[in-house]
């Protein structure tokens, strides 16, 4: 009898049929007992040190194995940028805190690129202001949802969806909707 190569000490069985695709030859002993050849952690030949890049919502982020971390997922992985931010702060992040990457690159976890946001609302404001700066040259301007032009908040009115619009753009849109409704009737 031959022993299982995983180190459990149990005896393996004889291979009954040859299977070239799986590398099995009839008459020889199995190398492992079924399910024993799955190595976990550093024993697995595909182990990369517990660190890998994952695509989440079309953005790449680095995840690191850390079983005991409060933000670990069910597989024991935590975002690397969370670990770096906590190291800089010297304590765990609050439950609602979100890390913002200033350059938009989720794999660039340099301390100067990370901003700790107190909640998701603040994080969204940062993205809104970054987009306004990039497109209009000023963080204080907002985009009209109808004409798509940037303007001062003094010239825009808030609308129910969280956006802003010019009063004349909204009135023109409503006139067009009423005219289209009349044509349908």
N, C-alpha and C positions, 0 to 999 in steps of 0.2 A: 504494500500500500504506500501511496505517496501522500505527504502532508500538504495542507493548504499553504500557499506562499504568503498569505496575509499575516501569518504568525500566530494564528489561533490554535494551532496544534491538531486540528481535526483532520481526518482522512478524506481524500477526494475520491471520486468514482472514476470508472473507466469510460472513455468516450465510445459510444455505440456506433455512430455514423460519422463519416468524413464530411466536413463542411469547409471548403477552401476559402470562402469569404470570411469566415470567422477564425480560420487557422486551426481547425480541429481535425485530428487524424484518428480514425477508428483504431481502438486497441491501446491507445496511450491514455495516461491519466490526465484529468483536468488539472489545470494549474491552481485554480481557486474553487472553493465551494460557491455556489450561486449566491451573489450579493456580497461576497467578501472582497472582491477586487476593487471595490469603490473606496479609494483612499480619500480622506478628507484633510483639508488644511495643507500643511507643508509636505505631507506624504504623497499628495496628488501630483502627477507629472505636469499638470497644467497650472499649478500654483504659482502665482506671480507676486507673492508677498502680501496678499490680502488687499491689494490696491488695483483698481481698474477704472476705466473711463466708461460711463454709461450715458446714453442719449435719453434725455427726459424732455418731452415737449419740444423736440427739434433743437435742443441745446445740449452740449456735452458738459458733464460734471464728473469730478473724480470722487469715487467712493472708497472708503478705507474700512477694513474689518476692525470692529471694536464692539464686542459682544455686550460689555457692561455699560455702555453709554446710554443715557436716557433717551436719546434721539435715534438709537439704532433701529433699523427696520427688522422684519422677521428673520432675515438671513444674517443679521448682525453687522450690517454695513451702515456707516454714517458718512455724510458729505464731508469731504476734506476741508472745505472752507468753514464749516461749523467748528471743526476741531481747531483750526488756526485762529478763528475769532475768539474762541473760549480761552485759548492759550494766551492771547494778547490781553484779554480782560482779566484773566486769572480766576475765572469762575464760569459755571455753566450759564448758557444763555437762557433768558426767560422763555416760557412756553410759546408766546406769540411772536418772538423775535425772528426776523428774516434777514439773511445776508444778501446784500446787493453788490454785484460786481460792477465797478465803475466803468470799465472798458467793454462790458457786455460779454466777455469771454469767461465762461464758467470754469475753465481749467486753469485760469490765471489766478492763483490763490496767494499772490504777494500781499502782505499786510497793507500796503498803500493802495491796493485795488479794492479792498473790502470795506463796505459800509454796513454797520449793524443798524437795521431798521427796527423800531419798536413794535410795529405791526404791519400787516399787508397794505393798509391804507397809505401809510407813509411810504412804503416801497413803491406803490403805484404812482404817487406824487413825484418821486424821484425819476421814474421812467418818463412821466409826462413832461417834466421840466427838461430832461435830457433831450427828448425828441423835439421840443420847442426850440431849444438852443441850437440843435443841429440844423433844423429846417428854417428858422427865422432869425437866428442870431441873438435872441433874447429869451431868458428863462421865464419872463413874466408875461409873455404873449400866449394867447390860446387860439385854437383853430375853430372857425365857424363850421358847424356840422353840415351846413348847406353849400356854401360857396368854397369851403376848404381853404380860405385865406386866414392868415394869422393877424390878430388885432389885439389891442389893449382890452383888459377886462372892463374898462369904463365904457367901451363901445359895444360890448356884448352882453346878452342876457342869458342867465342859466336856464336850461331846459330840464325836464324831468328825468332824462336818461343819464344825467351827470355831465352832459356836454354844454357847450355854449353856442350861441348863434347871434347874428345881427338881426335886429327887429325887422328890417326891410327884407332880409332873406327869408325869414320865417313867414312873413305876410305874403310874399310872392309864392312860396311853396304852398301855403294854404289856399291861395287863389287858384293855383293850378290843380289842386286836388278837387276843389269845388267844381271847376270847369269840367274836369274829367268825369266827375260823378254825374253831372247834368247830361253829358254826352251818352253815358251808359243807359240812363233812364229813357 
